[in-house]
Amino acid sequence: MKYQYSTVLEEAKVELHWSVNNDDIIFELHAATTGWIALGVNL
C-alpha cells in the first residue's frame, strides 16, 4: 500500500507510515526490535 505520509524515528530504527481516508487513519509501523512496540494517538 502507498501511504500519504511517512517519517523515520529513532535514528532510522523506526519507520511510521500513515494515510487518512474519510473517517479512518491507517498506520503501518516498521521497527528494529526484539520486543514489543506501542503506538499512542492523542486527538
TIDREN-723760 format. One record per atom (N, C-alpha, C, O): residue number from 1; residue in one letter; atom name; x negated, z, y. Coordinates in nm, 2 decimals, decimal comma, always signed. Layout:
residues N
{resi: NUM; resn: a; name: CA; X: X; Z: Z; Y: Y}
...
end
This chain:
residues 43
{resi: 1; resn: m; name: N; X: -0,08; Z: +0,00; Y: -0,12}
{resi: 1; resn: m; name: CA; X: +0,00; Z: +0,00; Y: +0,00}
{resi: 1; resn: m; name: C; X: -0,09; Z: +0,00; Y: +0,12}
{resi: 1; resn: m; name: O; X: -0,19; Z: +0,07; Y: +0,13}
{resi: 2; resn: k; name: N; X: -0,05; Z: -0,08; Y: +0,22}
{resi: 2; resn: k; name: CA; X: -0,12; Z: -0,08; Y: +0,35}
{resi: 2; resn: k; name: C; X: -0,06; Z: +0,02; Y: +0,44}
{resi: 2; resn: k; name: O; X: +0,06; Z: +0,02; Y: +0,46}
{resi: 3; resn: y; name: N; X: -0,14; Z: +0,11; Y: +0,50}
{resi: 3; resn: y; name: CA; X: -0,08; Z: +0,22; Y: +0,59}
{resi: 3; resn: y; name: C; X: -0,11; Z: +0,18; Y: +0,73}
{resi: 3; resn: y; name: O; X: -0,20; Z: +0,11; Y: +0,77}
{resi: 4; resn: q; name: N; X: -0,02; Z: +0,24; Y: +0,82}
{resi: 4; resn: q; name: CA; X: -0,03; Z: +0,21; Y: +0,96}
{resi: 4; resn: q; name: C; X: -0,14; Z: +0,29; Y: +1,02}
{resi: 4; resn: q; name: O; X: -0,20; Z: +0,24; Y: +1,12}
{resi: 5; resn: y; name: N; X: -0,17; Z: +0,41; Y: +0,97}
{resi: 5; resn: y; name: CA; X: -0,27; Z: +0,49; Y: +1,03}
{resi: 5; resn: y; name: C; X: -0,37; Z: +0,55; Y: +0,93}
{resi: 5; resn: y; name: O; X: -0,33; Z: +0,56; Y: +0,81}
{resi: 6; resn: s; name: N; X: -0,49; Z: +0,57; Y: +0,97}
{resi: 6; resn: s; name: CA; X: -0,59; Z: +0,63; Y: +0,88}
{resi: 6; resn: s; name: C; X: -0,69; Z: +0,71; Y: +0,96}
{resi: 6; resn: s; name: O; X: -0,71; Z: +0,69; Y: +1,08}
{resi: 7; resn: t; name: N; X: -0,75; Z: +0,81; Y: +0,90}
{resi: 7; resn: t; name: CA; X: -0,85; Z: +0,89; Y: +0,96}
{resi: 7; resn: t; name: C; X: -0,95; Z: +0,95; Y: +0,85}
{resi: 7; resn: t; name: O; X: -0,90; Z: +0,97; Y: +0,74}
{resi: 8; resn: v; name: N; X: -1,07; Z: +0,97; Y: +0,89}
{resi: 8; resn: v; name: CA; X: -1,17; Z: +1,03; Y: +0,80}
{resi: 8; resn: v; name: C; X: -1,20; Z: +1,17; Y: +0,85}
{resi: 8; resn: v; name: O; X: -1,23; Z: +1,19; Y: +0,97}
{resi: 9; resn: l; name: N; X: -1,20; Z: +1,27; Y: +0,76}
{resi: 9; resn: l; name: CA; X: -1,22; Z: +1,41; Y: +0,79}
{resi: 9; resn: l; name: C; X: -1,33; Z: +1,46; Y: +0,71}
{resi: 9; resn: l; name: O; X: -1,38; Z: +1,40; Y: +0,61}
{resi: 10; resn: e; name: N; X: -1,39; Z: +1,58; Y: +0,75}
{resi: 10; resn: e; name: CA; X: -1,49; Z: +1,65; Y: +0,68}
{resi: 10; resn: e; name: C; X: -1,61; Z: +1,56; Y: +0,64}
{resi: 10; resn: e; name: O; X: -1,65; Z: +1,55; Y: +0,53}
{resi: 11; resn: e; name: N; X: -1,66; Z: +1,49; Y: +0,74}
{resi: 11; resn: e; name: CA; X: -1,78; Z: +1,41; Y: +0,72}
{resi: 11; resn: e; name: C; X: -1,77; Z: +1,31; Y: +0,61}
{resi: 11; resn: e; name: O; X: -1,86; Z: +1,31; Y: +0,52}
{resi: 12; resn: a; name: N; X: -1,67; Z: +1,23; Y: +0,60}
{resi: 12; resn: a; name: CA; X: -1,64; Z: +1,13; Y: +0,50}
{resi: 12; resn: a; name: C; X: -1,61; Z: +1,18; Y: +0,36}
{resi: 12; resn: a; name: O; X: -1,62; Z: +1,11; Y: +0,27}
{resi: 13; resn: k; name: N; X: -1,57; Z: +1,31; Y: +0,35}
{resi: 13; resn: k; name: CA; X: -1,53; Z: +1,36; Y: +0,22}
{resi: 13; resn: k; name: C; X: -1,38; Z: +1,36; Y: +0,20}
{resi: 13; resn: k; name: O; X: -1,33; Z: +1,37; Y: +0,09}
{resi: 14; resn: v; name: N; X: -1,31; Z: +1,34; Y: +0,31}
{resi: 14; resn: v; name: CA; X: -1,16; Z: +1,33; Y: +0,30}
{resi: 14; resn: v; name: C; X: -1,11; Z: +1,21; Y: +0,38}
{resi: 14; resn: v; name: O; X: -1,15; Z: +1,20; Y: +0,50}
{resi: 15; resn: e; name: N; X: -1,02; Z: +1,13; Y: +0,32}
{resi: 15; resn: e; name: CA; X: -0,96; Z: +1,02; Y: +0,39}
{resi: 15; resn: e; name: C; X: -0,81; Z: +1,05; Y: +0,39}
{resi: 15; resn: e; name: O; X: -0,75; Z: +1,08; Y: +0,28}
{resi: 16; resn: l; name: N; X: -0,74; Z: +1,04; Y: +0,50}
{resi: 16; resn: l; name: CA; X: -0,60; Z: +1,06; Y: +0,51}
{resi: 16; resn: l; name: C; X: -0,54; Z: +0,93; Y: +0,57}
{resi: 16; resn: l; name: O; X: -0,58; Z: +0,88; Y: +0,67}
{resi: 17; resn: h; name: N; X: -0,44; Z: +0,88; Y: +0,50}
{resi: 17; resn: h; name: CA; X: -0,37; Z: +0,75; Y: +0,54}
{resi: 17; resn: h; name: C; X: -0,22; Z: +0,79; Y: +0,54}
{resi: 17; resn: h; name: O; X: -0,17; Z: +0,86; Y: +0,46}
{resi: 18; resn: w; name: N; X: -0,15; Z: +0,73; Y: +0,64}
{resi: 18; resn: w; name: CA; X: -0,01; Z: +0,76; Y: +0,65}
{resi: 18; resn: w; name: C; X: +0,07; Z: +0,64; Y: +0,73}
{resi: 18; resn: w; name: O; X: +0,01; Z: +0,57; Y: +0,80}
{resi: 19; resn: s; name: N; X: +0,20; Z: +0,63; Y: +0,70}
{resi: 19; resn: s; name: CA; X: +0,28; Z: +0,54; Y: +0,76}
{resi: 19; resn: s; name: C; X: +0,41; Z: +0,61; Y: +0,80}
{resi: 19; resn: s; name: O; X: +0,46; Z: +0,70; Y: +0,73}
{resi: 20; resn: v; name: N; X: +0,48; Z: +0,56; Y: +0,90}
{resi: 20; resn: v; name: CA; X: +0,61; Z: +0,62; Y: +0,95}
{resi: 20; resn: v; name: C; X: +0,71; Z: +0,51; Y: +0,93}
{resi: 20; resn: v; name: O; X: +0,69; Z: +0,40; Y: +0,98}
{resi: 21; resn: n; name: N; X: +0,82; Z: +0,54; Y: +0,86}
{resi: 21; resn: n; name: CA; X: +0,92; Z: +0,44; Y: +0,84}
{resi: 21; resn: n; name: C; X: +1,06; Z: +0,50; Y: +0,85}
{resi: 21; resn: n; name: O; X: +1,10; Z: +0,58; Y: +0,76}
{resi: 22; resn: n; name: N; X: +1,13; Z: +0,47; Y: +0,96}
{resi: 22; resn: n; name: CA; X: +1,26; Z: +0,53; Y: +0,98}
{resi: 22; resn: n; name: C; X: +1,25; Z: +0,69; Y: +0,98}
{resi: 22; resn: n; name: O; X: +1,19; Z: +0,74; Y: +1,07}
{resi: 23; resn: d; name: N; X: +1,31; Z: +0,75; Y: +0,88}
{resi: 23; resn: d; name: CA; X: +1,31; Z: +0,90; Y: +0,87}
{resi: 23; resn: d; name: C; X: +1,20; Z: +0,95; Y: +0,78}
{resi: 23; resn: d; name: O; X: +1,20; Z: +1,07; Y: +0,75}
{resi: 24; resn: d; name: N; X: +1,11; Z: +0,87; Y: +0,73}
{resi: 24; resn: d; name: CA; X: +1,01; Z: +0,91; Y: +0,63}
{resi: 24; resn: d; name: C; X: +0,87; Z: +0,89; Y: +0,68}
{resi: 24; resn: d; name: O; X: +0,84; Z: +0,80; Y: +0,76}
{resi: 25; resn: i; name: N; X: +0,79; Z: +0,98; Y: +0,64}
{resi: 25; resn: i; name: CA; X: +0,64; Z: +0,97; Y: +0,66}
{resi: 25; resn: i; name: C; X: +0,58; Z: +0,97; Y: +0,52}
{resi: 25; resn: i; name: O; X: +0,60; Z: +1,06; Y: +0,44}
{resi: 26; resn: i; name: N; X: +0,50; Z: +0,87; Y: +0,49}
{resi: 26; resn: i; name: CA; X: +0,44; Z: +0,86; Y: +0,36}
{resi: 26; resn: i; name: C; X: +0,29; Z: +0,88; Y: +0,38}
{resi: 26; resn: i; name: O; X: +0,22; Z: +0,82; Y: +0,46}
{resi: 27; resn: f; name: N; X: +0,23; Z: +0,98; Y: +0,30}
{resi: 27; resn: f; name: CA; X: +0,09; Z: +1,02; Y: +0,31}
{resi: 27; resn: f; name: C; X: +0,02; Z: +0,98; Y: +0,18}
{resi: 27; resn: f; name: O; X: +0,08; Z: +0,98; Y: +0,07}
{resi: 28; resn: e; name: N; X: -0,11; Z: +0,94; Y: +0,20}
{resi: 28; resn: e; name: CA; X: -0,20; Z: +0,93; Y: +0,08}
{resi: 28; resn: e; name: C; X: -0,33; Z: +1,00; Y: +0,12}
{resi: 28; resn: e; name: O; X: -0,38; Z: +0,97; Y: +0,23}
{resi: 29; resn: l; name: N; X: -0,38; Z: +1,08; Y: +0,04}
{resi: 29; resn: l; name: CA; X: -0,49; Z: +1,16; Y: +0,07}
{resi: 29; resn: l; name: C; X: -0,60; Z: +1,15; Y: -0,04}
{resi: 29; resn: l; name: O; X: -0,57; Z: +1,16; Y: -0,16}
{resi: 30; resn: h; name: N; X: -0,72; Z: +1,11; Y: +0,00}
{resi: 30; resn: h; name: CA; X: -0,83; Z: +1,10; Y: -0,09}
{resi: 30; resn: h; name: C; X: -0,94; Z: +1,20; Y: -0,06}
{resi: 30; resn: h; name: O; X: -0,97; Z: +1,21; Y: +0,06}
{resi: 31; resn: a; name: N; X: -0,98; Z: +1,28; Y: -0,15}
{resi: 31; resn: a; name: CA; X: -1,08; Z: +1,39; Y: -0,12}
{resi: 31; resn: a; name: C; X: -1,18; Z: +1,40; Y: -0,24}
{resi: 31; resn: a; name: O; X: -1,14; Z: +1,40; Y: -0,36}
{resi: 32; resn: a; name: N; X: -1,30; Z: +1,43; Y: -0,20}
{resi: 32; resn: a; name: CA; X: -1,41; Z: +1,45; Y: -0,29}
{resi: 32; resn: a; name: C; X: -1,41; Z: +1,60; Y: -0,32}
{resi: 32; resn: a; name: O; X: -1,47; Z: +1,68; Y: -0,25}
{resi: 33; resn: t; name: N; X: -1,34; Z: +1,65; Y: -0,43}
{resi: 33; resn: t; name: CA; X: -1,33; Z: +1,79; Y: -0,46}
{resi: 33; resn: t; name: C; X: -1,32; Z: +1,81; Y: -0,61}
{resi: 33; resn: t; name: O; X: -1,27; Z: +1,72; Y: -0,68}
{resi: 34; resn: t; name: N; X: -1,35; Z: +1,93; Y: -0,65}
{resi: 34; resn: t; name: CA; X: -1,33; Z: +1,96; Y: -0,79}
{resi: 34; resn: t; name: C; X: -1,21; Z: +2,07; Y: -0,80}
{resi: 34; resn: t; name: O; X: -1,18; Z: +2,11; Y: -0,91}
{resi: 35; resn: g; name: N; X: -1,15; Z: +2,10; Y: -0,69}
{resi: 35; resn: g; name: CA; X: -1,05; Z: +2,20; Y: -0,69}
{resi: 35; resn: g; name: C; X: -0,92; Z: +2,14; Y: -0,62}
{resi: 35; resn: g; name: O; X: -0,89; Z: +2,02; Y: -0,62}
{resi: 36; resn: w; name: N; X: -0,84; Z: +2,23; Y: -0,57}
{resi: 36; resn: w; name: CA; X: -0,71; Z: +2,20; Y: -0,51}
{resi: 36; resn: w; name: C; X: -0,73; Z: +2,16; Y: -0,36}
{resi: 36; resn: w; name: O; X: -0,83; Z: +2,20; Y: -0,30}
{resi: 37; resn: i; name: N; X: -0,64; Z: +2,08; Y: -0,31}
{resi: 37; resn: i; name: CA; X: -0,63; Z: +2,05; Y: -0,17}
{resi: 37; resn: i; name: C; X: -0,49; Z: +2,07; Y: -0,12}
{resi: 37; resn: i; name: O; X: -0,40; Z: +2,07; Y: -0,20}
{resi: 38; resn: a; name: N; X: -0,48; Z: +2,10; Y: +0,01}
{resi: 38; resn: a; name: CA; X: -0,35; Z: +2,12; Y: +0,07}
{resi: 38; resn: a; name: C; X: -0,33; Z: +2,04; Y: +0,20}
{resi: 38; resn: a; name: O; X: -0,43; Z: +2,02; Y: +0,27}
{resi: 39; resn: l; name: N; X: -0,21; Z: +2,00; Y: +0,23}
{resi: 39; resn: l; name: CA; X: -0,19; Z: +1,93; Y: +0,35}
{resi: 39; resn: l; name: C; X: -0,07; Z: +2,00; Y: +0,42}
{resi: 39; resn: l; name: O; X: +0,04; Z: +2,01; Y: +0,36}
{resi: 40; resn: g; name: N; X: -0,09; Z: +2,04; Y: +0,54}
{resi: 40; resn: g; name: CA; X: +0,01; Z: +2,11; Y: +0,62}
{resi: 40; resn: g; name: C; X: +0,06; Z: +2,02; Y: +0,73}
{resi: 40; resn: g; name: O; X: -0,02; Z: +1,95; Y: +0,79}
{resi: 41; resn: v; name: N; X: +0,19; Z: +2,02; Y: +0,75}
{resi: 41; resn: v; name: CA; X: +0,25; Z: +1,94; Y: +0,86}
{resi: 41; resn: v; name: C; X: +0,33; Z: +2,03; Y: +0,95}
{resi: 41; resn: v; name: O; X: +0,41; Z: +2,11; Y: +0,90}
{resi: 42; resn: n; name: N; X: +0,31; Z: +2,02; Y: +1,08}
{resi: 42; resn: n; name: CA; X: +0,39; Z: +2,10; Y: +1,18}
{resi: 42; resn: n; name: C; X: +0,46; Z: +2,01; Y: +1,27}
{resi: 42; resn: n; name: O; X: +0,40; Z: +1,93; Y: +1,34}
{resi: 43; resn: l; name: N; X: +0,59; Z: +2,02; Y: +1,27}
{resi: 43; resn: l; name: CA; X: +0,68; Z: +1,93; Y: +1,35}
{resi: 43; resn: l; name: C; X: +0,72; Z: +2,00; Y: +1,47}
{resi: 43; resn: l; name: O; X: +0,79; Z: +1,94; Y: +1,56}
end
